[in-house]
Amino acid sequence: MAQDQNNVAAIAYGAHALAALGEGDRAKEWIDQALLIDPDNLNMRYNLACAVSVYLKDRDTALALLGPFFARTAHGFLNWAKEDPDLEPLRGDPGFSAMVTAAEARLAAADESAL
């Protein structure tokens, strides 16, 4: 961070560490910074959502991070997300279910149009 304040990987790892330490407010500040630098990084969004879900138990922030992920992810990553234990706290949430269902429908439609 001292050498490159825009290193999104370092910022995301820092946010994850802060969440693991229970520093929720600071973690969310770092998450906001990471999203400012690279808002389209789906892998980062997914991993930050996992950290927020597991350590901070913040369903709303986790779902906000996952929205763009589910809107653009591929089959393999969707299947992983459906089974990932880090997202278990979100599974009963209607918003999470709706995002998964929409992603499945989007991918099924893409598969149909490819035939």
Biopython code that builds the backbone (N, CA, C, O; Angstrom):
import numpy as np
from Bio.PDB.StructureBuilder import StructureBuilder

atoms = [
    (1, "MET", "N", (0.814, -1.181, 0.000)),
    (1, "MET", "CA", (0.000, 0.000, 0.000)),
    (1, "MET", "C", (0.866, 1.256, 0.000)),
    (1, "MET", "O", (0.503, 2.264, -0.607)),
    (2, "ALA", "N", (1.984, 1.199, 0.664)),
    (2, "ALA", "CA", (2.854, 2.371, 0.721)),
    (2, "ALA", "C", (3.394, 2.715, -0.665)),
    (2, "ALA", "O", (3.607, 3.887, -0.975)),
    (3, "GLN", "N", (3.612, 1.711, -1.488)),
    (3, "GLN", "CA", (4.163, 1.937, -2.823)),
    (3, "GLN", "C", (3.087, 2.226, -3.860)),
    (3, "GLN", "O", (3.345, 2.941, -4.828)),
    (4, "ASP", "N", (1.884, 1.684, -3.680)),
    (4, "ASP", "CA", (0.826, 1.858, -4.667)),
    (4, "ASP", "C", (-0.524, 1.898, -3.961)),
    (4, "ASP", "O", (-1.100, 0.858, -3.641)),
    (5, "GLN", "N", (-1.010, 3.082, -3.726)),
    (5, "GLN", "CA", (-2.277, 3.251, -3.000)),
    (5, "GLN", "C", (-3.481, 2.802, -3.819)),
    (5, "GLN", "O", (-4.587, 2.711, -3.286)),
    (6, "ASN", "N", (-3.289, 2.524, -5.086)),
    (6, "ASN", "CA", (-4.378, 2.071, -5.947)),
    (6, "ASN", "C", (-4.318, 0.580, -6.250)),
    (6, "ASN", "O", (-4.980, 0.109, -7.175)),
    (7, "ASN", "N", (-3.531, -0.163, -5.483)),
    (7, "ASN", "CA", (-3.430, -1.601, -5.678)),
    (7, "ASN", "C", (-4.696, -2.249, -5.110)),
    (7, "ASN", "O", (-4.812, -2.479, -3.906)),
    (8, "VAL", "N", (-5.629, -2.534, -6.003)),
    (8, "VAL", "CA", (-6.931, -3.015, -5.571)),
    (8, "VAL", "C", (-6.839, -4.370, -4.861)),
    (8, "VAL", "O", (-7.619, -4.641, -3.948)),
    (9, "ALA", "N", (-5.910, -5.207, -5.263)),
    (9, "ALA", "CA", (-5.753, -6.500, -4.591)),
    (9, "ALA", "C", (-5.339, -6.294, -3.136)),
    (9, "ALA", "O", (-5.879, -6.940, -2.238)),
    (10, "ALA", "N", (-4.398, -5.408, -2.906)),
    (10, "ALA", "CA", (-3.953, -5.134, -1.535)),
    (10, "ALA", "C", (-5.076, -4.522, -0.708)),
    (10, "ALA", "O", (-5.243, -4.856, 0.465)),
    (11, "ILE", "N", (-5.837, -3.634, -1.315)),
    (11, "ILE", "CA", (-6.946, -3.003, -0.600)),
    (11, "ILE", "C", (-8.006, -4.050, -0.250)),
    (11, "ILE", "O", (-8.525, -4.059, 0.866)),
    (12, "ALA", "N", (-8.322, -4.919, -1.189)),
    (12, "ALA", "CA", (-9.323, -5.957, -0.938)),
    (12, "ALA", "C", (-8.862, -6.929, 0.144)),
    (12, "ALA", "O", (-9.642, -7.309, 1.017)),
    (13, "TYR", "N", (-7.597, -7.330, 0.085)),
    (13, "TYR", "CA", (-7.071, -8.214, 1.137)),
    (13, "TYR", "C", (-7.098, -7.505, 2.487)),
    (13, "TYR", "O", (-7.405, -8.116, 3.511)),
    (14, "GLY", "N", (-6.777, -6.223, 2.484)),
    (14, "GLY", "CA", (-6.846, -5.443, 3.721)),
    (14, "GLY", "C", (-8.260, -5.368, 4.261)),
    (14, "GLY", "O", (-8.471, -5.495, 5.468)),
    (15, "ALA", "N", (-9.231, -5.163, 3.383)),
    (15, "ALA", "CA", (-10.629, -5.122, 3.807)),
    (15, "ALA", "C", (-11.045, -6.462, 4.406)),
    (15, "ALA", "O", (-11.729, -6.514, 5.428)),
    (16, "HIS", "N", (-10.626, -7.533, 3.762)),
    (16, "HIS", "CA", (-10.931, -8.879, 4.265)),
    (16, "HIS", "C", (-10.332, -9.065, 5.663)),
    (16, "HIS", "O", (-10.995, -9.569, 6.570)),
    (17, "ALA", "N", (-9.081, -8.655, 5.821)),
    (17, "ALA", "CA", (-8.418, -8.787, 7.123)),
    (17, "ALA", "C", (-9.128, -7.950, 8.185)),
    (17, "ALA", "O", (-9.327, -8.405, 9.311)),
    (18, "LEU", "N", (-9.503, -6.734, 7.826)),
    (18, "LEU", "CA", (-10.208, -5.879, 8.782)),
    (18, "LEU", "C", (-11.547, -6.498, 9.183)),
    (18, "LEU", "O", (-11.939, -6.438, 10.348)),
    (19, "ALA", "N", (-12.244, -7.090, 8.221)),
    (19, "ALA", "CA", (-13.501, -7.761, 8.540)),
    (19, "ALA", "C", (-13.258, -8.929, 9.492)),
    (19, "ALA", "O", (-14.002, -9.119, 10.454)),
    (20, "ALA", "N", (-12.213, -9.710, 9.220)),
    (20, "ALA", "CA", (-11.888, -10.853, 10.085)),
    (20, "ALA", "C", (-11.548, -10.406, 11.504)),
    (20, "ALA", "O", (-11.786, -11.133, 12.467)),
    (21, "LEU", "N", (-10.992, -9.209, 11.621)),
    (21, "LEU", "CA", (-10.651, -8.665, 12.938)),
    (21, "LEU", "C", (-11.838, -7.985, 13.615)),
    (21, "LEU", "O", (-11.723, -7.502, 14.742)),
    (22, "GLY", "N", (-12.971, -7.949, 12.930)),
    (22, "GLY", "CA", (-14.157, -7.330, 13.499)),
    (22, "GLY", "C", (-14.206, -5.821, 13.347)),
    (22, "GLY", "O", (-15.023, -5.153, 13.982)),
    (23, "GLU", "N", (-13.338, -5.286, 12.512)),
    (23, "GLU", "CA", (-13.280, -3.836, 12.267)),
    (23, "GLU", "C", (-14.224, -3.488, 11.110)),
    (23, "GLU", "O", (-13.779, -3.121, 10.022)),
    (24, "GLY", "N", (-15.527, -3.608, 11.361)),
    (24, "GLY", "CA", (-16.522, -3.464, 10.318)),
    (24, "GLY", "C", (-16.514, -2.132, 9.597)),
    (24, "GLY", "O", (-16.549, -2.092, 8.367)),
    (25, "ASP", "N", (-16.470, -1.050, 10.341)),
    (25, "ASP", "CA", (-16.499, 0.272, 9.705)),
    (25, "ASP", "C", (-15.269, 0.488, 8.829)),
    (25, "ASP", "O", (-15.380, 0.970, 7.702)),
    (26, "ARG", "N", (-14.111, 0.134, 9.346)),
    (26, "ARG", "CA", (-12.882, 0.288, 8.555)),
    (26, "ARG", "C", (-12.893, -0.640, 7.338)),
    (26, "ARG", "O", (-12.477, -0.249, 6.248)),
    (27, "ALA", "N", (-13.368, -1.861, 7.533)),
    (27, "ALA", "CA", (-13.446, -2.808, 6.414)),
    (27, "ALA", "C", (-14.325, -2.234, 5.307)),
    (27, "ALA", "O", (-13.977, -2.324, 4.130)),
    (28, "LYS", "N", (-15.451, -1.651, 5.673)),
    (28, "LYS", "CA", (-16.359, -1.093, 4.669)),
    (28, "LYS", "C", (-15.754, 0.118, 3.979)),
    (28, "LYS", "O", (-16.019, 0.344, 2.798)),
    (29, "GLU", "N", (-14.955, 0.894, 4.676)),
    (29, "GLU", "CA", (-14.244, 2.005, 4.035)),
    (29, "GLU", "C", (-13.275, 1.475, 2.975)),
    (29, "GLU", "O", (-13.184, 2.021, 1.876)),
    (30, "TRP", "N", (-12.566, 0.420, 3.313)),
    (30, "TRP", "CA", (-11.616, -0.180, 2.369)),
    (30, "TRP", "C", (-12.362, -0.818, 1.195)),
    (30, "TRP", "O", (-11.905, -0.749, 0.054)),
    (31, "ILE", "N", (-13.502, -1.434, 1.476)),
    (31, "ILE", "CA", (-14.320, -2.010, 0.402)),
    (31, "ILE", "C", (-14.764, -0.904, -0.552)),
    (31, "ILE", "O", (-14.687, -1.061, -1.770)),
    (32, "ASP", "N", (-15.224, 0.202, -0.001)),
    (32, "ASP", "CA", (-15.631, 1.328, -0.842)),
    (32, "ASP", "C", (-14.476, 1.815, -1.712)),
    (32, "ASP", "O", (-14.664, 2.136, -2.886)),
    (33, "GLN", "N", (-13.290, 1.865, -1.130)),
    (33, "GLN", "CA", (-12.111, 2.297, -1.889)),
    (33, "GLN", "C", (-11.805, 1.312, -3.011)),
    (33, "GLN", "O", (-11.522, 1.720, -4.138)),
    (34, "ALA", "N", (-11.859, 0.033, -2.712)),
    (34, "ALA", "CA", (-11.601, -0.982, -3.739)),
    (34, "ALA", "C", (-12.619, -0.886, -4.874)),
    (34, "ALA", "O", (-12.258, -1.031, -6.042)),
    (35, "LEU", "N", (-13.877, -0.644, -4.543)),
    (35, "LEU", "CA", (-14.918, -0.532, -5.562)),
    (35, "LEU", "C", (-14.769, 0.729, -6.407)),
    (35, "LEU", "O", (-15.134, 0.738, -7.582)),
    (36, "LEU", "N", (-14.240, 1.779, -5.817)),
    (36, "LEU", "CA", (-13.977, 2.983, -6.591)),
    (36, "LEU", "C", (-12.911, 2.736, -7.653)),
    (36, "LEU", "O", (-12.990, 3.261, -8.764)),
    (37, "ILE", "N", (-11.920, 1.935, -7.297)),
    (37, "ILE", "CA", (-10.809, 1.675, -8.209)),
    (37, "ILE", "C", (-11.193, 0.662, -9.289)),
    (37, "ILE", "O", (-10.852, 0.840, -10.458)),
    (38, "ASP", "N", (-11.902, -0.397, -8.899)),
    (38, "ASP", "CA", (-12.197, -1.471, -9.854)),
    (38, "ASP", "C", (-13.595, -2.046, -9.608)),
    (38, "ASP", "O", (-13.726, -3.173, -9.130)),
    (39, "PRO", "N", (-14.632, -1.278, -9.934)),
    (39, "PRO", "CA", (-15.999, -1.726, -9.636)),
    (39, "PRO", "C", (-16.443, -2.960, -10.418)),
    (39, "PRO", "O", (-17.394, -3.632, -10.019)),
    (40, "ASP", "N", (-15.774, -3.265, -11.517)),
    (40, "ASP", "CA", (-16.174, -4.400, -12.354)),
    (40, "ASP", "C", (-15.418, -5.689, -12.051)),
    (40, "ASP", "O", (-15.563, -6.673, -12.777)),
    (41, "ASN", "N", (-14.625, -5.699, -11.005)),
    (41, "ASN", "CA", (-13.847, -6.873, -10.648)),
    (41, "ASN", "C", (-14.762, -7.849, -9.893)),
    (41, "ASN", "O", (-14.964, -7.720, -8.686)),
    (42, "LEU", "N", (-15.305, -8.817, -10.621)),
    (42, "LEU", "CA", (-16.277, -9.745, -10.037)),
    (42, "LEU", "C", (-15.658, -10.650, -8.983)),
    (42, "LEU", "O", (-16.297, -10.958, -7.977)),
    (43, "ASN", "N", (-14.426, -11.076, -9.202)),
    (43, "ASN", "CA", (-13.759, -11.932, -8.223)),
    (43, "ASN", "C", (-13.581, -11.185, -6.898)),
    (43, "ASN", "O", (-13.812, -11.747, -5.827)),
    (44, "MET", "N", (-13.175, -9.936, -6.978)),
    (44, "MET", "CA", (-13.004, -9.134, -5.772)),
    (44, "MET", "C", (-14.344, -8.958, -5.054)),
    (44, "MET", "O", (-14.431, -9.125, -3.837)),
    (45, "ARG", "N", (-15.380, -8.622, -5.812)),
    (45, "ARG", "CA", (-16.701, -8.429, -5.224)),
    (45, "ARG", "C", (-17.154, -9.697, -4.492)),
    (45, "ARG", "O", (-17.664, -9.640, -3.373)),
    (46, "TYR", "N", (-16.958, -10.826, -5.147)),
    (46, "TYR", "CA", (-17.374, -12.098, -4.558)),
    (46, "TYR", "C", (-16.631, -12.365, -3.250)),
    (46, "TYR", "O", (-17.249, -12.692, -2.237)),
    (47, "ASN", "N", (-15.320, -12.226, -3.275)),
    (47, "ASN", "CA", (-14.533, -12.506, -2.075)),
    (47, "ASN", "C", (-14.834, -11.519, -0.952)),
    (47, "ASN", "O", (-14.853, -11.905, 0.217)),
    (48, "LEU", "N", (-15.067, -10.268, -1.285)),
    (48, "LEU", "CA", (-15.437, -9.296, -0.253)),
    (48, "LEU", "C", (-16.819, -9.617, 0.325)),
    (48, "LEU", "O", (-17.042, -9.470, 1.526)),
    (49, "ALA", "N", (-17.730, -10.051, -0.524)),
    (49, "ALA", "CA", (-19.057, -10.445, -0.034)),
    (49, "ALA", "C", (-18.945, -11.616, 0.940)),
    (49, "ALA", "O", (-19.647, -11.659, 1.950)),
    (50, "CYS", "N", (-18.064, -12.557, 0.633)),
    (50, "CYS", "CA", (-17.845, -13.687, 1.545)),
    (50, "CYS", "C", (-17.331, -13.200, 2.899)),
    (50, "CYS", "O", (-17.805, -13.644, 3.944)),
    (51, "ALA", "N", (-16.371, -12.294, 2.876)),
    (51, "ALA", "CA", (-15.813, -11.768, 4.129)),
    (51, "ALA", "C", (-16.875, -11.028, 4.933)),
    (51, "ALA", "O", (-16.969, -11.191, 6.150)),
    (52, "VAL", "N", (-17.663, -10.224, 4.255)),
    (52, "VAL", "CA", (-18.709, -9.448, 4.930)),
    (52, "VAL", "C", (-19.772, -10.388, 5.501)),
    (52, "VAL", "O", (-20.268, -10.181, 6.609)),
    (53, "SER", "N", (-20.108, -11.412, 4.740)),
    (53, "SER", "CA", (-21.110, -12.377, 5.191)),
    (53, "SER", "C", (-20.634, -13.153, 6.419)),
    (53, "SER", "O", (-21.354, -13.274, 7.409)),
    (54, "VAL", "N", (-19.423, -13.670, 6.338)),
    (54, "VAL", "CA", (-18.909, -14.535, 7.404)),
    (54, "VAL", "C", (-18.517, -13.747, 8.659)),
    (54, "VAL", "O", (-18.921, -14.092, 9.769)),
    (55, "TYR", "N", (-17.737, -12.699, 8.472)),
    (55, "TYR", "CA", (-17.160, -12.010, 9.629)),
    (55, "TYR", "C", (-18.018, -10.880, 10.180)),
    (55, "TYR", "O", (-18.105, -10.696, 11.394)),
    (56, "LEU", "N", (-18.648, -10.130, 9.293)),
    (56, "LEU", "CA", (-19.422, -8.976, 9.757)),
    (56, "LEU", "C", (-20.906, -9.284, 9.878)),
    (56, "LEU", "O", (-21.655, -8.535, 10.506)),
    (57, "LYS", "N", (-21.322, -10.380, 9.279)),
    (57, "LYS", "CA", (-22.727, -10.788, 9.303)),
    (57, "LYS", "C", (-23.634, -9.664, 8.796)),
    (57, "LYS", "O", (-24.726, -9.438, 9.316)),
    (58, "ASP", "N", (-23.149, -8.968, 7.765)),
    (58, "ASP", "CA", (-23.862, -7.834, 7.177)),
    (58, "ASP", "C", (-24.470, -8.268, 5.854)),
    (58, "ASP", "O", (-23.840, -8.185, 4.799)),
    (59, "ARG", "N", (-25.693, -8.726, 5.935)),
    (59, "ARG", "CA", (-26.398, -9.273, 4.777)),
    (59, "ARG", "C", (-26.574, -8.227, 3.670)),
    (59, "ARG", "O", (-26.363, -8.530, 2.496)),
    (60, "ASP", "N", (-26.954, -7.012, 4.032)),
    (60, "ASP", "CA", (-27.223, -5.981, 3.022)),
    (60, "ASP", "C", (-25.971, -5.638, 2.205)),
    (60, "ASP", "O", (-26.036, -5.525, 0.981)),
    (61, "THR", "N", (-24.844, -5.476, 2.883)),
    (61, "THR", "CA", (-23.607, -5.157, 2.172)),
    (61, "THR", "C", (-23.168, -6.332, 1.304)),
    (61, "THR", "O", (-22.737, -6.144, 0.166)),
    (62, "ALA", "N", (-23.280, -7.532, 1.841)),
    (62, "ALA", "CA", (-22.897, -8.718, 1.061)),
    (62, "ALA", "C", (-23.756, -8.827, -0.199)),
    (62, "ALA", "O", (-23.236, -9.107, -1.280)),
    (63, "LEU", "N", (-25.051, -8.610, -0.071)),
    (63, "LEU", "CA", (-25.936, -8.698, -1.233)),
    (63, "LEU", "C", (-25.639, -7.588, -2.240)),
    (63, "LEU", "O", (-25.689, -7.817, -3.449)),
    (64, "ALA", "N", (-25.335, -6.406, -1.756)),
    (64, "ALA", "CA", (-24.987, -5.303, -2.666)),
    (64, "ALA", "C", (-23.718, -5.633, -3.453)),
    (64, "ALA", "O", (-23.618, -5.322, -4.640)),
    (65, "LEU", "N", (-22.760, -6.259, -2.790)),
    (65, "LEU", "CA", (-21.526, -6.659, -3.479)),
    (65, "LEU", "C", (-21.806, -7.753, -4.506)),
    (65, "LEU", "O", (-21.187, -7.778, -5.569)),
    (66, "LEU", "N", (-22.726, -8.647, -4.197)),
    (66, "LEU", "CA", (-22.994, -9.787, -5.067)),
    (66, "LEU", "C", (-23.884, -9.461, -6.265)),
    (66, "LEU", "O", (-23.872, -10.197, -7.252)),
    (67, "GLY", "N", (-24.646, -8.388, -6.200)),
    (67, "GLY", "CA", (-25.555, -8.058, -7.296)),
    (67, "GLY", "C", (-24.873, -8.052, -8.660)),
    (67, "GLY", "O", (-25.302, -8.781, -9.554)),
    (68, "PRO", "N", (-23.824, -7.253, -8.846)),
    (68, "PRO", "CA", (-23.128, -7.245, -10.138)),
    (68, "PRO", "C", (-22.461, -8.585, -10.470)),
    (68, "PRO", "O", (-22.344, -8.950, -11.640)),
    (69, "PHE", "N", (-22.030, -9.304, -9.452)),
    (69, "PHE", "CA", (-21.431, -10.624, -9.671)),
    (69, "PHE", "C", (-22.450, -11.564, -10.319)),
    (69, "PHE", "O", (-22.170, -12.180, -11.347)),
    (70, "PHE", "N", (-23.629, -11.666, -9.712)),
    (70, "PHE", "CA", (-24.643, -12.567, -10.252)),
    (70, "PHE", "C", (-25.159, -12.100, -11.611)),
    (70, "PHE", "O", (-25.588, -12.921, -12.422)),
    (71, "ALA", "N", (-25.124, -10.818, -11.865)),
    (71, "ALA", "CA", (-25.603, -10.293, -13.145)),
    (71, "ALA", "C", (-24.691, -10.661, -14.307)),
    (71, "ALA", "O", (-25.108, -10.616, -15.464)),
    (72, "ARG", "N", (-23.427, -11.031, -13.999)),
    (72, "ARG", "CA", (-22.471, -11.268, -15.091)),
    (72, "ARG", "C", (-21.669, -12.555, -14.976)),
    (72, "ARG", "O", (-20.884, -12.858, -15.874)),
    (73, "THR", "N", (-21.833, -13.306, -13.930)),
    (73, "THR", "CA", (-20.991, -14.486, -13.730)),
    (73, "THR", "C", (-21.333, -15.614, -14.708)),
    (73, "THR", "O", (-22.406, -15.633, -15.311)),
    (74, "ALA", "N", (-20.400, -16.541, -14.845)),
    (74, "ALA", "CA", (-20.556, -17.704, -15.718)),
    (74, "ALA", "C", (-21.044, -18.911, -14.894)),
    (74, "ALA", "O", (-21.130, -18.858, -13.667)),
    (75, "HIS", "N", (-21.356, -19.990, -15.612)),
    (75, "HIS", "CA", (-21.898, -21.201, -14.973)),
    (75, "HIS", "C", (-21.047, -21.710, -13.814)),
    (75, "HIS", "O", (-21.558, -21.950, -12.720)),
    (76, "GLY", "N", (-19.752, -21.872, -14.057)),
    (76, "GLY", "CA", (-18.885, -22.474, -13.044)),
    (76, "GLY", "C", (-18.865, -21.680, -11.755)),
    (76, "GLY", "O", (-18.945, -22.246, -10.665)),
    (77, "PHE", "N", (-18.761, -20.379, -11.881)),
    (77, "PHE", "CA", (-18.708, -19.550, -10.676)),
    (77, "PHE", "C", (-20.077, -19.492, -10.005)),
    (77, "PHE", "O", (-20.160, -19.423, -8.779)),
    (78, "LEU", "N", (-21.151, -19.520, -10.795)),
    (78, "LEU", "CA", (-22.499, -19.544, -10.220)),
    (78, "LEU", "C", (-22.690, -20.820, -9.411)),
    (78, "LEU", "O", (-23.207, -20.786, -8.294)),
    (79, "ASN", "N", (-22.271, -21.943, -9.979)),
    (79, "ASN", "CA", (-22.409, -23.215, -9.261)),
    (79, "ASN", "C", (-21.611, -23.194, -7.960)),
    (79, "ASN", "O", (-22.055, -23.719, -6.939)),
    (80, "TRP", "N", (-20.435, -22.584, -8.009)),
    (80, "TRP", "CA", (-19.628, -22.470, -6.796)),
    (80, "TRP", "C", (-20.361, -21.626, -5.759)),
    (80, "TRP", "O", (-20.432, -22.004, -4.589)),
    (81, "ALA", "N", (-20.904, -20.493, -6.177)),
    (81, "ALA", "CA", (-21.595, -19.583, -5.263)),
    (81, "ALA", "C", (-22.808, -20.255, -4.619)),
    (81, "ALA", "O", (-23.146, -19.975, -3.468)),
    (82, "LYS", "N", (-23.449, -21.131, -5.362)),
    (82, "LYS", "CA", (-24.627, -21.813, -4.823)),
    (82, "LYS", "C", (-24.267, -22.795, -3.718)),
    (82, "LYS", "O", (-25.128, -23.177, -2.925)),
    (83, "GLU", "N", (-23.006, -23.207, -3.656)),
    (83, "GLU", "CA", (-22.568, -24.187, -2.656)),
    (83, "GLU", "C", (-21.571, -23.633, -1.636)),
    (83, "GLU", "O", (-21.296, -24.291, -0.634)),
    (84, "ASP", "N", (-21.038, -22.465, -1.865)),
    (84, "ASP", "CA", (-19.981, -21.904, -1.023)),
    (84, "ASP", "C", (-20.478, -21.713, 0.406)),
    (84, "ASP", "O", (-21.449, -20.989, 0.627)),
    (85, "PRO", "N", (-19.828, -22.350, 1.378)),
    (85, "PRO", "CA", (-20.273, -22.203, 2.770)),
    (85, "PRO", "C", (-20.156, -20.768, 3.301)),
    (85, "PRO", "O", (-20.845, -20.406, 4.254)),
    (86, "ASP", "N", (-19.303, -19.967, 2.701)),
    (86, "ASP", "CA", (-19.189, -18.571, 3.140)),
    (86, "ASP", "C", (-20.469, -17.785, 2.882)),
    (86, "ASP", "O", (-20.729, -16.784, 3.550)),
    (87, "LEU", "N", (-21.260, -18.228, 1.931)),
    (87, "LEU", "CA", (-22.507, -17.535, 1.617)),
    (87, "LEU", "C", (-23.718, -18.166, 2.290)),
    (87, "LEU", "O", (-24.849, -17.740, 2.058)),
    (88, "GLU", "N", (-23.492, -19.164, 3.109)),
    (88, "GLU", "CA", (-24.589, -19.845, 3.804)),
    (88, "GLU", "C", (-25.505, -18.871, 4.560)),
    (88, "GLU", "O", (-26.724, -19.040, 4.522)),
    (89, "PRO", "N", (-24.960, -17.864, 5.241)),
    (89, "PRO", "CA", (-25.852, -16.932, 5.956)),
    (89, "PRO", "C", (-26.826, -16.177, 5.037)),
    (89, "PRO", "O", (-27.801, -15.599, 5.518)),
    (90, "LEU", "N", (-26.575, -16.176, 3.739)),
    (90, "LEU", "CA", (-27.424, -15.439, 2.795)),
    (90, "LEU", "C", (-28.481, -16.314, 2.129)),
    (90, "LEU", "O", (-29.417, -15.793, 1.523)),
    (91, "ARG", "N", (-28.347, -17.617, 2.231)),
    (91, "ARG", "CA", (-29.180, -18.518, 1.437)),
    (91, "ARG", "C", (-30.683, -18.345, 1.668)),
    (91, "ARG", "O", (-31.458, -18.509, 0.725)),
    (92, "GLY", "N", (-31.109, -18.030, 2.850)),
    (92, "GLY", "CA", (-32.538, -17.870, 3.118)),
    (92, "GLY", "C", (-33.079, -16.505, 2.745)),
    (92, "GLY", "O", (-34.283, -16.268, 2.851)),
    (93, "ASP", "N", (-32.227, -15.620, 2.316)),
    (93, "ASP", "CA", (-32.653, -14.265, 1.975)),
    (93, "ASP", "C", (-33.332, -14.246, 0.605)),
    (93, "ASP", "O", (-32.788, -14.793, -0.354)),
    (94, "PRO", "N", (-34.499, -13.634, 0.498)),
    (94, "PRO", "CA", (-35.183, -13.575, -0.799)),
    (94, "PRO", "C", (-34.365, -12.856, -1.876)),
    (94, "PRO", "O", (-34.433, -13.221, -3.050)),
    (95, "GLY", "N", (-33.604, -11.848, -1.489)),
    (95, "GLY", "CA", (-32.769, -11.136, -2.454)),
    (95, "GLY", "C", (-31.698, -12.033, -3.039)),
    (95, "GLY", "O", (-31.439, -11.994, -4.242)),
    (96, "PHE", "N", (-31.071, -12.845, -2.192)),
    (96, "PHE", "CA", (-30.058, -13.787, -2.657)),
    (96, "PHE", "C", (-30.688, -14.796, -3.606)),
    (96, "PHE", "O", (-30.152, -15.065, -4.681)),
    (97, "SER", "N", (-31.826, -15.354, -3.206)),
    (97, "SER", "CA", (-32.516, -16.337, -4.050)),
    (97, "SER", "C", (-32.894, -15.737, -5.394)),
    (97, "SER", "O", (-32.758, -16.393, -6.426)),
    (98, "ALA", "N", (-33.362, -14.507, -5.391)),
    (98, "ALA", "CA", (-33.751, -13.842, -6.638)),
    (98, "ALA", "C", (-32.542, -13.636, -7.546)),
    (98, "ALA", "O", (-32.651, -13.799, -8.761)),
    (99, "MET", "N", (-31.388, -13.278, -6.972)),
    (99, "MET", "CA", (-30.186, -13.087, -7.789)),
    (99, "MET", "C", (-29.731, -14.404, -8.407)),
    (99, "MET", "O", (-29.344, -14.438, -9.575)),
    (100, "VAL", "N", (-29.774, -15.479, -7.641)),
    (100, "VAL", "CA", (-29.386, -16.793, -8.160)),
    (100, "VAL", "C", (-30.334, -17.211, -9.280)),
    (100, "VAL", "O", (-29.894, -17.662, -10.338)),
    (101, "THR", "N", (-31.628, -17.061, -9.045)),
    (101, "THR", "CA", (-32.628, -17.438, -10.048)),
    (101, "THR", "C", (-32.451, -16.625, -11.330)),
    (101, "THR", "O", (-32.529, -17.176, -12.429)),
    (102, "ALA", "N", (-32.214, -15.324, -11.197)),
    (102, "ALA", "CA", (-32.007, -14.471, -12.374)),
    (102, "ALA", "C", (-30.745, -14.876, -13.129)),
    (102, "ALA", "O", (-30.734, -14.891, -14.360)),
    (103, "ALA", "N", (-29.693, -15.201, -12.401)),
    (103, "ALA", "CA", (-28.447, -15.628, -13.050)),
    (103, "ALA", "C", (-28.650, -16.946, -13.794)),
    (103, "ALA", "O", (-28.163, -17.115, -14.912)),
    (104, "GLU", "N", (-29.364, -17.869, -13.176)),
    (104, "GLU", "CA", (-29.649, -19.146, -13.839)),
    (104, "GLU", "C", (-30.462, -18.923, -15.117)),
    (104, "GLU", "O", (-30.183, -19.535, -16.148)),
    (105, "ALA", "N", (-31.459, -18.055, -15.046)),
    (105, "ALA", "CA", (-32.291, -17.771, -16.222)),
    (105, "ALA", "C", (-31.470, -17.102, -17.322)),
    (105, "ALA", "O", (-31.613, -17.439, -18.497)),
    (106, "ARG", "N", (-30.615, -16.160, -16.946)),
    (106, "ARG", "CA", (-29.762, -15.471, -17.924)),
    (106, "ARG", "C", (-28.851, -16.465, -18.625)),
    (106, "ARG", "O", (-28.708, -16.426, -19.847)),
    (107, "LEU", "N", (-28.234, -17.357, -17.855)),
    (107, "LEU", "CA", (-27.323, -18.331, -18.439)),
    (107, "LEU", "C", (-28.054, -19.361, -19.288)),
    (107, "LEU", "O", (-27.542, -19.787, -20.323)),
    (108, "ALA", "N", (-29.252, -19.765, -18.859)),
    (108, "ALA", "CA", (-30.043, -20.712, -19.652)),
    (108, "ALA", "C", (-30.441, -20.072, -20.982)),
    (108, "ALA", "O", (-30.400, -20.728, -22.023)),
    (109, "ALA", "N", (-30.826, -18.799, -20.950)),
    (109, "ALA", "CA", (-31.187, -18.106, -22.179)),
    (109, "ALA", "C", (-29.986, -17.989, -23.109)),
    (109, "ALA", "O", (-30.120, -18.138, -24.323)),
    (110, "ALA", "N", (-28.814, -17.724, -22.540)),
    (110, "ALA", "CA", (-27.604, -17.639, -23.350)),
    (110, "ALA", "C", (-27.274, -18.992, -23.981)),
    (110, "ALA", "O", (-26.846, -19.063, -25.133)),
    (111, "ASP", "N", (-27.477, -20.057, -23.215)),
    (111, "ASP", "CA", (-27.240, -21.406, -23.746)),
    (111, "ASP", "C", (-28.209, -21.707, -24.889)),
    (111, "ASP", "O", (-27.815, -22.287, -25.901)),
    (112, "GLU", "N", (-29.469, -21.316, -24.732)),
    (112, "GLU", "CA", (-30.494, -21.534, -25.764)),
    (112, "GLU", "C", (-30.137, -20.805, -27.050)),
    (112, "GLU", "O", (-30.256, -21.351, -28.146)),
    (113, "SER", "N", (-29.697, -19.559, -26.895)),
    (113, "SER", "CA", (-29.408, -18.760, -28.089)),
    (113, "SER", "C", (-28.132, -19.230, -28.796)),
    (113, "SER", "O", (-27.912, -18.922, -29.967)),
    (114, "ALA", "N", (-27.311, -19.968, -28.081)),
    (114, "ALA", "CA", (-26.080, -20.479, -28.688)),
    (114, "ALA", "C", (-26.335, -21.717, -29.542)),
    (114, "ALA", "O", (-25.484, -22.121, -30.334)),
    (115, "LEU", "N", (-27.506, -22.311, -29.377)),
    (115, "LEU", "CA", (-27.813, -23.539, -30.138)),
    (115, "LEU", "C", (-28.162, -23.256, -31.565)),
    (115, "LEU", "O", (-28.443, -24.181, -32.327)),
]
sb = StructureBuilder()
sb.init_structure("model")
sb.init_model(0)
sb.init_chain("A")
sb.init_seg("    ")
for serial, (resi, resn, name, xyz) in enumerate(atoms, 1):
    if name == "N":
        sb.init_residue(resn, " ", resi, " ")
    sb.init_atom(name, np.array(xyz, "f"), 0.0, 1.0, " ", f" {name:<3s}", serial, name[0])
structure = sb.get_structure()
